[in-house]
Amino acid sequence: MNENKDPKVEEKSVKPPASKTSNSRKKKLKKLVLQYFHRLTQGCGNPECKNPNCISSGAKKLSKQEALKRAMVLASKKNRPEICKLVNKKQDSKKIEEVKDSDEKSKVAKGKDQAKATNGSKKEVVPVKAIEPITIKVFKDFITEAETAAKKTNNPRPDYKKAIRMIGSVFGDDTALSRSFPLSEEVKATEEQSDLDLKAVNEFYTLCEDAEPVQKVLDNTISRLSLKLTYARDTEKTPVFQLRKYLILMENPTFLDPEYHNTFKKLCEAISRLHPSRQKILVKWLSKYPAQQMEDLVSRIQQYITVRWYTTRQVDDLQYGTIVLGLLYRANEPWLGHDLHIYDEEKSHRFFLRRDRDRKRSDKADEKKTVKSSGETKAASDIVIEGVGTRHDPLVEPEMFNNDAVNAELNLKADYKRWIENQKFSFCKYPFILDASSKSDVLRVDARYQMSSHFREAFLTRLYVGGEAPSPYLRLPVRRNNLVRDAIVELQNARLESMRDDDDDNNNMFFKKPLKVKFTGEEGVDEGGVKKEFFQLVTSQLFDHKYGMFVYNKDTRVCWFDKSSLSSDEEFELVGILLGLAIYNSVILDLRFPMYVYKKLMGYDTTFKDLEEVDPEMAKGLKGLLKFKGDVENTYCRTFSVQEEAFGAKKTVELKKGGSKIPLTEKNRTEYVQAYTKYLLEDSISRQFAAFKRGFMKVCGGPALKLFRPEELQMMICGSENLDFEALEKKTQYDGGYDKDSPVIKNLWKILKNFNIEQKKKFLMFCTGSDRAPINGLGDLSFTISKNGSDSERLPTSHTCFNHLLLPQYSTAEKLERNLLIAIQNCKGFGLL
């Protein structure tokens, strides 16, 4: 009963609704989408139709993708536009049935003939002639021949029997289909390339679409073939060329039509059940696709998932489509040497279902492995250099794999529960479909789940053993004049207290508690502002170049680990812990790490492109070395070693064993660049980064972290660069006599909207201490504007800890803009009341 009143309460995508009313409503909605789609693409057949949503009325012809979007919008309206009636509906249906019947009869007759030939003589074996595959030239000739003949006889209906016969035979035989559309005369498919002429495939489908009788036969034949493929599964012994049929079928634009989504579901099911070795070959083939072809394919599958989500919400529909989308996701970034974080059934099952004590023991082993792997790096030859090896960039933006419909309505708590219980399907198993905002919510749900288990254990222990109940907060008393040392000591004390709660010296669960900071000697209660101020002060101190932990590049405006730093491992570990605490406490940090830091945290391999971000001048010099056409050895006069100087002392670091005696030459310069890049990005800062990563993993380690991409992890910590000031205006609160209609407030928003991007960033920095938005956008920011006296020459001030702007009641917009610009361009530190 409640399902119809509040659809957001139900568990999305798990089960079809039990209510008959809900089922009939969804069937009705699906029927409406199909009807609107038909009118927008094929029309009603009435030349005098006046329906603006029917192509028969002369409405603009839409692509199938545009028509599907439009149909969904029309079907979801409260006052739905009228659907015009079909002309000769029965006659059209009869023709379709005739095509089906004739095709079926021809198959039956063919089967009987073959049976007679087989039974007629036991001695004589009649060889079955192999079916000729489709080539675009022959098929195009058949279409042209039929249309030319029709024009000569003034026949409005061309006889496409040759083209229809070719489609019926080839698409009815998966071997013949797999040999179709080769780039050369014969198929030369290997595990690395498919030898598939994608242009020819798309031209074939276009020709079929323009010839209606041919299209109908093609649709029926593909429907039967897809059903056949779900039962006759390919194995690891299946010849490689046989996989080409899946690429050919996935290019079919008819799958945008909701009427053929059941057929597309069967195709996705067949692909999802392929042996992993065969799926891996498909991924390699897909990785060679042109960018536009990949974009079209991703959009086609996303449309399928969206329509199914809104109309049926059948788990198997969503599962198979999502798995195929996952193969495209893998293919989109093949150059990455790390294992892309697609769901691993076995690892996830082990993590969630083992007992807590076993989990803690395993976490301890994982931590040791993390520390060890942070100190060990791969061979220099694994460093990817542009121009050497495969491509660096994805074919399409990773955000294309996010599904807006799923992210808007998915019940994340229910989906997380299905994930940890290892149920058949959960979107958390396929994180590429979730956006950064949804993933951040999953991370917090995961923390609450783990914390509830921890508190339950601790409570039962206290109940039987006695003593005080554990605190629900991570309390951090610190002195302003000794922030770093106090933070390290108090975090160690918190760990000791946690050990007393559950007698486990390897439990880092206390880091996931909500943080409460107390500045010693001050009476402020931490309701969010004190905590934010602590993060701002301690990160400012740790990242100050005078502290000696990080160096700042003024040209790139990024911080990097100081390879000569004398700071202790505890201090670098503290930086990692602070990043993790900021995530769990929803605090945006003003950090200037390069993306490479987040890639290293996520286990991505190093590339030369990373050096271009960290040290562009050095990268430019090494590029020059690779392109140099003269005498490399006598011009550069270098060996496989580096001269380092720290605190007045010089030392030689060999890039490889015996490197100081190996001269740099034209033949080994690529190896030299790889070794030098590895040294700069890995070896020279291995101690510092190992401690930093160890601290971060203490807070954020676990399967939930693997949902994120590096750029999403950066957004979680540092916020988003998408600054939507209209969303901020809608969520802003006013105090002290101001409201949204006050003249000074209206002037302020008008001025802010006219600011350029740099001025908007400075305004945010002035008011919040960060020039970025929260991961969910500025609409998620708690922002307040208060009146700070009447008209005067005083500048605006702010409390960055509370996202609070104090604004005098300026008499004119000009005065407001002038004083605001002075304030935001000359601010540093914290504004005071």
C-alpha positions in Angstrom: 0.0 0.0 0.0 2.8 2.4 0.9 4.7 1.6 -2.3 2.6 3.9 -4.4 2.7 6.8 -1.9 6.4 6.8 -1.3 8.4 5.0 -4.0 11.7 6.1 -2.4 11.1 4.0 0.7 11.1 0.7 -1.3 14.3 -1.1 -1.9 15.2 -0.1 -5.4 16.2 -2.7 -7.9 15.9 -5.7 -5.6 12.5 -7.2 -6.2 9.6 -6.5 -8.4 6.9 -4.8 -6.2 4.5 -7.3 -4.6 1.5 -5.0 -5.0 -0.7 -5.9 -8.0 -1.6 -2.2 -8.3 2.1 -1.3 -8.6 2.7 -4.0 -11.2 -0.2 -2.8 -13.3 1.0 0.8 -13.0 4.4 -0.1 -14.2 3.0 -2.1 -17.1 0.9 0.8 -18.1 3.9 3.2 -17.9 5.9 0.9 -20.1 3.0 0.7 -22.6 2.8 4.4 -22.7 6.5 4.8 -23.4 6.3 2.3 -26.2 3.3 4.1 -27.8 4.9 7.6 -27.6 8.1 6.2 -29.0 6.3 4.6 -31.9 4.5 7.9 -32.8 7.8 9.8 -32.5 9.7 7.4 -34.8 7.1 5.7 -37.1 4.0 7.8 -36.8 0.3 6.8 -36.8 0.0 6.6 -40.6 -2.5 9.4 -40.9 -1.3 12.1 -43.3 -3.8 14.6 -41.7 -2.6 13.9 -38.2 -2.2 17.1 -36.1 -0.5 15.5 -33.1 2.7 17.5 -32.4 4.3 14.3 -30.9 3.6 12.2 -34.0 6.0 12.2 -37.0 3.0 11.7 -39.3 1.9 15.3 -38.5 5.2 16.7 -40.0 7.0 16.9 -36.6 10.7 17.0 -36.6 12.3 13.6 -37.1 14.2 12.5 -34.0 17.0 10.0 -33.6 15.9 6.9 -31.7 17.9 8.0 -28.6 16.2 11.4 -28.6 12.8 9.9 -29.3 13.2 7.5 -26.3 14.1 10.4 -24.0 11.1 12.4 -25.2 8.8 9.4 -24.8 9.9 8.9 -21.2 9.2 12.6 -20.5 5.8 12.5 -22.1 4.8 9.3 -20.3 5.8 10.7 -16.9 3.7 13.9 -17.1 0.6 14.2 -15.0 -1.4 15.7 -17.9 -0.2 13.3 -20.6 -0.6 14.5 -24.3 -3.1 12.6 -26.3 -1.9 9.5 -28.3 -3.2 9.5 -31.8 -4.8 6.3 -33.2 -3.0 4.0 -35.6 -4.3 3.7 -39.1 -4.6 0.1 -40.5 -3.3 -1.2 -37.2 -4.7 -4.7 -37.9 -3.3 -4.8 -41.4 0.2 -3.8 -40.2 0.1 -6.5 -37.5 -1.0 -9.0 -40.1 2.0 -8.2 -42.3 4.4 -8.6 -39.4 2.9 -12.0 -38.6 3.1 -13.0 -42.3 6.8 -12.2 -42.3 7.3 -14.3 -39.2 5.2 -17.2 -40.5 6.9 -17.3 -43.9 10.3 -17.2 -42.2 9.3 -20.1 -39.8 7.8 -22.1 -42.7 11.0 -21.8 -44.7 13.0 -23.0 -41.7 10.7 -26.0 -41.2 10.8 -26.9 -44.9 14.6 -26.6 -44.9 14.8 -28.9 -41.9 12.6 -31.5 -43.5 14.6 -31.5 -46.7 17.8 -32.0 -44.8 16.2 -34.8 -42.8 15.1 -36.6 -46.0 18.6 -36.2 -47.5 20.1 -37.7 -44.3 17.6 -40.7 -44.0 17.4 -41.4 -47.7 20.9 -43.0 -48.0 23.2 -44.2 -45.3 26.1 -44.7 -47.6 26.1 -41.3 -49.3 26.8 -38.3 -47.1 25.5 -35.1 -48.7 27.8 -32.2 -47.7 26.1 -29.1 -46.3 27.3 -26.0 -48.1 28.7 -23.4 -45.8 26.7 -20.2 -45.5 28.4 -17.3 -47.1 29.0 -14.5 -44.6 27.7 -10.9 -45.2 30.0 -8.4 -46.9 28.7 -4.9 -47.2 29.3 -4.7 -50.9 27.1 -7.7 -51.7 24.4 -6.7 -49.3 24.4 -3.1 -50.6 24.1 -4.5 -54.2 21.0 -6.5 -53.2 19.3 -3.5 -51.7 20.2 -1.3 -54.7 19.1 -4.0 -57.2 15.7 -4.3 -55.5 15.1 -0.5 -55.3 16.2 0.0 -59.0 13.9 -2.7 -60.2 11.0 -1.2 -58.2 11.6 2.2 -59.8 11.5 0.8 -63.3 8.1 -0.8 -62.7 6.8 2.0 -60.5 6.3 -0.5 -57.7 6.1 1.3 -54.4 7.3 -1.8 -52.6 10.7 -3.1 -53.7 11.2 -6.9 -53.5 14.1 -7.3 -51.1 14.0 -11.1 -51.2 17.8 -11.5 -51.8 18.7 -9.3 -48.9 16.1 -10.9 -46.7 17.3 -14.4 -47.6 20.9 -13.4 -46.7 19.9 -12.0 -43.3 17.8 -15.1 -42.5 20.6 -17.5 -43.3 23.6 -15.5 -41.8 21.9 -14.2 -38.7 20.4 -17.7 -38.2 23.9 -19.2 -38.1 26.3 -17.7 -35.5 29.3 -19.1 -37.3 28.4 -17.3 -40.6 27.6 -14.1 -38.6 30.9 -14.3 -36.8 32.7 -14.4 -40.2 30.9 -11.4 -41.5 32.2 -7.8 -42.1 35.9 -8.5 -42.1 38.4 -5.8 -42.8 40.2 -8.1 -45.3 38.9 -10.8 -47.6 39.1 -13.4 -44.9 38.6 -13.1 -41.1 41.9 -12.8 -39.3 40.8 -12.3 -35.8 43.3 -12.7 -32.9 43.1 -12.1 -29.2 44.4 -8.6 -29.8 42.2 -7.4 -32.7 38.8 -8.4 -34.0 39.4 -7.6 -37.7 35.8 -6.2 -37.7 34.9 -3.4 -40.1 32.7 -1.2 -37.8 31.9 1.2 -40.6 30.6 -1.6 -42.7 28.5 -2.9 -39.7 26.9 0.5 -39.1 26.3 0.9 -42.8 24.5 -2.4 -42.9 22.2 -1.5 -40.1 21.5 1.9 -41.7 20.5 0.1 -45.0 18.2 -2.2 -43.1 16.6 0.6 -41.2 15.8 2.4 -44.5 14.2 -0.8 -45.9 11.3 -1.6 -43.6 10.6 -5.2 -44.7 14.3 -6.0 -44.3 14.4 -4.4 -40.8 11.4 -6.5 -39.6 13.1 -9.7 -40.7 16.4 -8.6 -39.1 14.6 -7.9 -35.8 12.9 -11.2 -35.7 16.0 -13.1 -36.6 18.2 -11.3 -34.0 15.5 -12.1 -31.4 15.8 -15.8 -32.1 19.6 -15.7 -32.2 19.8 -13.9 -28.9 17.6 -16.5 -27.3 19.7 -19.2 -28.8 22.9 -17.7 -27.4 21.7 -17.7 -23.9 21.4 -21.5 -24.0 24.3 -22.4 -26.3 27.0 -20.7 -24.3 30.5 -20.2 -25.6 33.3 -21.8 -23.5 37.0 -21.1 -23.1 37.6 -23.5 -26.1 35.4 -21.4 -28.4 37.4 -20.2 -31.4 38.3 -16.5 -31.0 36.6 -15.4 -34.2 33.2 -16.7 -32.9 33.2 -13.7 -30.4 32.9 -11.3 -33.3 29.1 -11.9 -33.4 28.7 -10.1 -30.1 30.3 -6.9 -31.3 28.2 -7.1 -34.5 24.9 -7.5 -32.5 25.8 -4.8 -30.0 26.0 -2.2 -32.8 22.3 -2.7 -33.6 20.6 0.7 -33.2 17.2 -1.0 -32.8 18.1 -1.8 -29.3 17.3 1.8 -28.4 13.7 1.0 -29.0 12.1 -0.3 -25.6 10.1 -2.8 -27.7 13.4 -4.7 -28.3 14.8 -4.4 -24.8 13.9 -8.0 -24.0 16.0 -9.1 -26.9 18.9 -6.9 -25.8 18.6 -8.4 -22.3 19.1 -11.9 -23.7 22.2 -10.6 -25.6 23.6 -9.1 -22.5 22.9 -12.3 -20.6 24.8 -14.3 -23.2 27.8 -11.9 -23.0 27.8 -11.8 -19.2 27.9 -15.6 -19.0 30.9 -16.0 -21.3 34.0 -17.6 -19.9 36.3 -14.9 -18.2 39.0 -15.6 -20.8 36.6 -14.9 -23.6 35.4 -11.7 -21.9 39.0 -10.6 -21.6 39.3 -10.9 -25.4 36.2 -8.8 -25.9 37.6 -6.2 -23.6 40.8 -6.0 -25.7 38.8 -5.7 -28.9 36.6 -3.0 -27.4 39.6 -1.0 -26.2 40.5 -0.5 -29.9 37.2 1.2 -30.7 37.1 4.8 -31.9 36.0 7.2 -29.2 32.7 8.0 -30.8 31.9 4.3 -31.3 32.6 3.7 -27.6 30.4 6.7 -26.6 27.5 5.4 -28.7 27.8 1.9 -27.3 27.9 3.2 -23.7 24.9 5.5 -24.3 22.9 2.6 -25.8 23.4 0.4 -22.7 22.8 3.4 -20.3 19.4 4.0 -22.1 18.5 0.4 -21.6 19.3 0.5 -17.9 17.4 3.7 -17.4 14.3 2.6 -19.1 14.3 -0.8 -17.3 14.9 1.1 -14.0 11.8 3.3 -14.5 9.5 0.7 -15.9 10.2 -2.8 -14.6 13.1 -2.7 -12.1 13.7 -6.3 -12.8 17.0 -7.4 -11.1 18.2 -9.7 -13.9 17.6 -6.9 -16.5 19.7 -4.5 -14.6 22.3 -7.1 -13.7 23.2 -8.3 -17.2 23.2 -4.8 -18.7 25.4 -3.6 -15.9 27.9 -6.5 -16.4 28.2 -5.7 -20.1 28.7 -2.0 -19.2 31.5 -3.2 -16.9 33.3 -4.8 -19.8 33.1 -1.4 -21.6 34.4 0.3 -18.5 37.4 -2.1 -18.4 38.0 -1.4 -22.1 37.8 2.3 -21.7 41.1 2.5 -19.8 43.3 -0.5 -20.9 46.6 1.3 -20.3 46.3 1.2 -16.5 48.5 -1.6 -15.1 46.5 -1.9 -11.9 43.5 -4.1 -11.5 40.4 -2.0 -12.2 38.1 -2.1 -9.2 35.3 -4.1 -10.7 33.5 -6.4 -8.2 35.5 -9.4 -7.0 33.0 -12.0 -5.7 35.5 -14.1 -3.9 37.3 -11.3 -2.1 34.1 -9.5 -1.1 32.6 -12.7 0.3 35.7 -13.4 2.4 35.8 -9.8 3.8 32.1 -9.5 4.8 31.3 -13.0 6.0 34.4 -13.9 8.1 34.1 -13.5 11.8 35.2 -10.1 13.2 38.2 -11.5 15.0 39.3 -13.3 11.8 38.6 -10.0 9.9 40.9 -8.1 12.3 43.6 -10.6 11.9 43.3 -10.4 8.2 43.3 -6.6 8.3 46.5 -6.7 10.2 48.1 -8.9 7.5 46.7 -6.5 4.8 48.2 -3.5 6.7 51.6 -5.2 6.7 51.2 -6.0 3.0 50.3 -2.4 2.4 53.3 -1.1 4.2 55.6 -3.6 2.4 54.1 -2.7 -1.0 54.5 1.0 -0.3 58.2 0.5 0.2 58.6 -1.8 -2.8 58.1 -0.5 -6.3 58.0 -2.2 -9.7 60.8 -2.4 -12.1 61.7 0.8 -14.0 60.7 -0.9 -17.3 57.1 -0.9 -16.1 56.9 2.9 -16.2 54.7 3.8 -19.1 56.2 6.5 -21.4 54.1 8.4 -24.0 54.7 6.9 -27.4 56.0 3.6 -25.9 53.2 1.1 -25.3 49.5 1.6 -25.2 47.4 4.8 -24.9 47.3 6.9 -21.7 43.9 8.5 -21.8 40.4 6.9 -21.6 38.3 6.8 -24.8 35.4 8.6 -23.1 35.0 10.4 -19.8 34.5 8.0 -16.9 31.5 9.9 -15.8 29.6 8.5 -18.8 29.4 5.2 -16.9 27.4 6.9 -14.1 23.7 6.3 -14.5 21.7 9.4 -13.4 18.5 7.6 -12.9 20.1 5.0 -10.6 22.0 7.6 -8.6 18.8 9.7 -8.1 16.6 7.1 -6.7 18.7 4.1 -5.5 18.2 3.2 -1.8 21.9 3.1 -0.9 21.4 1.6 2.5 19.4 -1.3 1.0 22.0 -1.7 -1.8 24.9 -1.7 0.7 23.1 -4.4 2.7 22.7 -6.6 -0.4 26.5 -6.0 -1.0 27.7 -7.1 2.4 25.3 -10.1 2.4 26.7 -11.1 -0.9 23.3 -11.2 -2.6 23.0 -11.9 -6.3 23.0 -8.3 -7.5 24.1 -4.9 -6.0 25.2 -1.8 -7.7 28.0 -1.5 -5.1 29.5 -4.5 -6.9 29.8 -2.4 -10.0 30.8 1.0 -8.6 31.4 2.6 -12.0 27.6 3.1 -12.3 27.6 5.2 -9.1 28.7 8.8 -9.0 31.1 10.3 -6.5 28.2 11.6 -4.3 26.6 8.1 -4.0 30.0 6.5 -3.3 30.6 9.0 -0.5 27.3 8.1 1.0 28.1 4.3 0.8 31.5 5.0 2.6 29.6 6.6 5.5 27.0 3.9 5.6 29.9 1.4 5.7 31.5 3.3 8.6 28.2 3.3 10.5 27.7 -0.4 9.9 31.2 -1.2 11.2 30.8 1.2 14.1 27.5 -0.4 15.2 29.1 -3.9 15.2 32.0 -2.5 17.2 29.8 -0.8 19.8 27.6 -3.9 20.1 30.7 -6.0 20.9 32.0 -3.4 23.3 28.6 -3.1 25.1 28.3 -6.9 25.6 31.9 -7.0 26.9 31.2 -4.2 29.4 27.9 -5.9 30.4 29.6 -9.1 31.5 33.0 -7.7 32.5 32.0 -4.3 33.9 33.5 -0.9 33.5 32.5 2.2 31.5 30.8 2.1 28.1 33.1 3.2 25.2 32.7 6.8 24.0 30.8 7.2 20.8 33.2 10.0 19.8 36.8 10.3 19.0 37.8 13.1 21.3 40.9 15.2 20.6 42.1 17.8 23.2 44.9 19.9 21.7 46.8 23.1 22.4 47.0 25.7 19.8 50.7 26.3 20.3 51.6 22.5 20.0 49.0 21.2 17.5 51.0 18.6 15.7 52.6 16.9 18.7 49.4 17.0 20.7 47.4 15.4 17.8 49.9 12.6 17.5 49.9 11.9 21.2 46.1 12.1 21.6 45.5 9.8 18.6 47.9 7.3 20.2 46.0 7.6 23.5 42.7 7.1 21.7 44.1 3.9 20.2 45.2 2.6 23.7 41.7 3.3 25.0 40.2 1.4 22.0 42.5 -1.5 22.9 41.1 -1.6 26.4 37.5 -1.7 24.9 38.1 -4.8 22.8 41.6 -6.1 23.7 42.8 -5.8 20.2 45.9 -3.7 19.5 45.3 -3.8 15.7 41.8 -2.4 15.7 41.6 1.1 14.0 37.8 1.3 14.3 38.0 4.3 16.7 39.1 6.4 13.7 35.7 6.0 12.2 34.0 7.7 15.2 32.7 11.2 14.8 35.6 13.6 15.7 35.2 16.1 18.5 38.1 18.6 19.0 38.7 20.7 22.1 41.2 23.5 22.2 42.8 23.4 25.7 41.9 26.5 27.8 38.9 27.4 25.6 35.2 27.0 26.3 34.1 26.4 22.7 31.9 23.3 22.1 32.6 21.5 18.9 29.5 21.6 16.8 31.5 21.5 13.6 33.3 24.8 13.7 36.0 23.9 16.1 36.7 20.7 14.2 37.0 22.6 10.9 39.3 25.2 12.5 41.5 22.4 13.8 41.9 20.8 10.3 42.7 24.2 8.8 45.3 25.0 11.4 47.1 21.6 11.5 47.2 21.1 7.7 48.4 24.7 7.2 51.3 23.9 9.7 52.1 20.5 8.3 52.2 21.7 4.7 54.2 24.9 5.4 57.6 24.6 3.7 59.3 25.7 6.9 58.1 22.6 8.6 60.2 20.5 6.1 57.7 17.8 5.2 56.6 19.0 1.8 57.9 21.2 -1.0 55.6 23.6 -2.9 56.0 24.2 -6.7 54.9 27.8 -7.4 54.5 27.1 -11.2 52.2 24.0 -10.8 50.8 25.1 -7.4 51.1 21.6 -6.0 52.8 20.1 -2.9 55.1 17.1 -3.1 56.9 15.0 -0.5 60.3 16.4 0.5 62.8 13.6 -0.3 65.3 15.2 2.2 62.8 15.6 5.0 64.0 14.8 8.5 60.4 14.6 9.8 59.4 11.4 11.6 57.3 8.6 10.2 54.7 9.5 12.8 54.3 13.0 11.3 53.8 11.6 7.8 51.4 9.0 9.2 49.5 11.9 10.9 49.0 13.6 7.5 47.4 10.3 6.1 45.2 10.0 9.2 44.0 13.6 8.8 43.0 13.0 5.2 41.0 9.9 6.3 39.4 11.8 9.2 38.4 14.6 6.9 36.5 12.2 4.7 34.6 10.6 7.5 33.8 14.0 9.1 32.8 15.7 5.9 35.5 18.4 6.1 37.0 19.9 2.9 40.7 20.4 3.1 42.6 23.0 1.2 45.3 20.6 0.0 47.4 20.9 -3.2 48.5 17.4 -3.8 48.8 16.3 -7.5 46.4 13.6 -8.7 49.3 11.2 -8.7 49.1 11.0 -4.9 45.6 9.7 -5.0 46.5 7.3 -7.8 49.3 5.9 -5.6 46.8 5.5 -2.7 44.5 3.6 -4.9 47.3 1.3 -6.2 47.6 2.7 -9.8 50.9 2.3 -11.6 53.3 5.1 -12.3 53.4 6.7 -15.8 55.6 9.4 -17.3 52.4 11.6 -17.5 52.4 11.7 -13.7 55.9 13.3 -13.7 54.6 16.0 -16.1 52.1 16.9 -13.3 54.6 16.7 -10.4 57.6 18.3 -12.0 56.8 19.6 -15.6 60.3 21.1 -16.1 62.0 17.8 -15.4 59.5 16.0 -17.6 60.2 18.5 -20.4 63.9 17.9 -20.1 63.5 14.1 -20.3 61.2 14.4 -23.3 63.9 16.4 -25.0 66.4 13.6 -24.3 64.1 11.1 -25.9 63.7 13.2 -29.0 67.4 14.3 -29.3 68.9 13.4 -32.7 72.6 14.1 -32.0 75.3 12.3 -30.1 73.5 11.5 -26.8 76.5 10.1 -25.0 79.0 13.0 -25.6 76.3 15.7 -25.4 74.7 14.7 -22.1 77.8 13.1 -20.5 75.6 11.3 -17.9 75.5 7.9 -16.3 72.7 5.9 -14.7 73.1 7.8 -11.4 71.9 11.0 -9.8 73.8 13.6 -7.7 71.8 14.6 -4.6 72.5 17.4 -2.1 70.9 17.7 1.3 72.0 20.0 4.2 75.3 20.6 2.6 76.2 16.9 2.0 76.4 15.4 -1.4 75.7 11.8 -2.4 75.4 9.7 -5.5 72.3 7.6 -6.0 72.5 4.8 -8.6 69.4 4.4 -10.8 70.3 0.7 -11.3 73.0 -1.6 -10.0 76.4 -0.3 -11.1 74.7 2.7 -12.7 77.5 5.1 -12.0 79.6 3.2 -14.5 76.9 2.8 -17.2 77.0 5.8 -19.6 73.8 7.2 -21.0 73.6 6.4 -24.8 71.0 6.6 -27.6 70.2 2.9 -27.2 69.5 3.0 -23.4 68.0 6.5 -23.1 64.4 5.1 -22.8 65.5 2.9 -20.0 67.2 5.9 -18.4 64.1 8.0 -18.5 62.0 5.1 -17.0 64.6 4.7 -14.2 64.8 8.4 -13.5 61.0 8.8 -13.4 60.8 5.8 -11.1 63.4 7.3 -8.8 61.7 10.8 -8.7 58.2 9.5 -8.1 58.8 6.3 -6.1 62.2 5.5 -4.7 63.2 9.0 -3.5 60.1 9.3 -1.3 59.4 5.7 -0.5 59.8 6.1 3.3 57.6 9.2 3.5 54.9 7.9 1.3 54.8 4.5 3.1 54.1 6.2 6.4 51.5 8.6 4.8 49.7 5.7 3.1 49.8 3.6 6.3 48.0 6.4 8.2 45.4 6.9 5.5 44.6 3.2 5.4 44.2 3.0 9.1 41.2 5.2 8.7 39.8 4.4 5.2 41.1 0.9 4.6 38.5 -1.6 3.4 36.4 -2.6 0.4 34.4 0.6 0.4 37.4 2.6 -0.5 37.8 0.6 -3.7 34.6 2.0 -5.0 36.4 5.2 -5.8 38.4 6.4 -8.7 41.5 8.7 -7.9 39.7 11.8 -9.0 36.6 10.9 -6.9 38.9 10.4 -3.9 40.4 13.8 -4.4 36.9 15.3 -4.6 36.0 13.6 -1.3 39.0 15.3 0.4 39.3 18.6 -1.4 35.8 19.2 -2.7 34.4 19.8 -6.2 35.4 22.5 -8.7 31.8 22.7 -10.0 30.6 26.0 -8.4 26.9 26.4 -8.8 26.1 29.7 -7.1 22.4 29.4 -7.9 22.2 26.2 -5.8 24.1 28.0 -3.0 21.6 30.9 -3.1 18.7 28.6 -2.7 20.2 26.9 0.4 21.6 30.1 2.1 20.2 31.1 5.5 19.9 34.7 6.7 20.3 36.2 10.2 20.4 39.5 12.0 17.7 41.2 10.1 18.5 40.0 6.6 16.2 37.9 4.4 16.3 36.8 0.7 14.4 40.0 -0.3 16.7 42.5 1.5 18.2 45.0 -1.1 21.8 44.3 0.0 21.2 40.5 -0.4 19.7 40.9 -3.9 22.7 43.1 -4.8 25.2 40.5 -3.4 23.8 37.6 -5.4 23.7 39.7 -8.6 27.4 40.6 -8.0 28.5 37.0 -7.2 26.8 35.7 -10.4 28.7 38.2 -12.5 32.1 37.2 -10.9 34.5 35.2 -13.0 35.6 31.8 -11.8 38.7 33.0 -9.9 36.7 35.7 -8.1 34.1 33.0 -7.1 36.8 30.8 -5.8 38.2 33.7 -3.7 34.8 34.4 -2.3 34.4 30.8 -1.2 37.9 30.8 0.3 37.1 34.0 2.2 33.8 32.5 3.6 34.5 28.8 4.1 38.3 28.4 4.1 38.2 26.4 0.8 37.7 27.4 -2.8 35.8 24.2 -3.7 32.3 22.9 -3.1 31.3 19.8 -1.2 31.2 16.6 -3.2 27.4 17.0 -3.6 27.7 20.6 -4.8 27.3 24.0 -3.2 23.6 23.2 -2.5 24.9 20.9 0.2 26.9 23.7 2.0 25.6 25.1 5.2 26.0 28.9 4.5 24.7 31.8 6.5 24.8 35.6 5.9 24.3 37.9 8.9 23.8 41.6 9.2 26.9 43.3 10.6 25.8 46.9 11.3 24.4 49.6 9.2 26.0 51.3 6.2 29.7 52.0 6.8 33.2 51.7 5.3 33.8 48.4 7.2 34.8 45.5 5.0 32.8 42.2 5.1 34.2 39.6 7.5 33.6 35.9 7.9 33.8 32.9 10.2 35.3 30.3 8.0 34.8 27.6 10.7 31.1 28.1 10.4 30.7 29.2 6.7 29.4 32.5 8.0 29.5 35.8 6.1 29.2 39.0 8.1 27.9 41.8 5.8 27.3 45.5 6.7 24.1 47.0 5.2 25.8 48.9 2.3 23.6 51.6 0.7 24.6 50.9 -2.9 25.6 47.9 -5.0 28.8 49.7 -6.1 30.0 50.1 -2.5 29.1 46.5 -1.8 31.1 45.2 -4.8 34.1 47.5 -4.1 34.4 46.5 -0.4 33.7 42.8 -1.1 36.5 42.6 -3.7 39.0 44.3 -1.3 38.0 41.7 1.4 38.3 38.6 -0.8 41.5 39.7 -2.5 43.4 40.6 0.7 42.2 38.0 3.1 44.4 35.5 5.0 43.5 33.5 8.1 40.3 33.9 9.9 37.9 36.9 10.1 36.8 38.1 13.6 33.6 39.5 15.0 
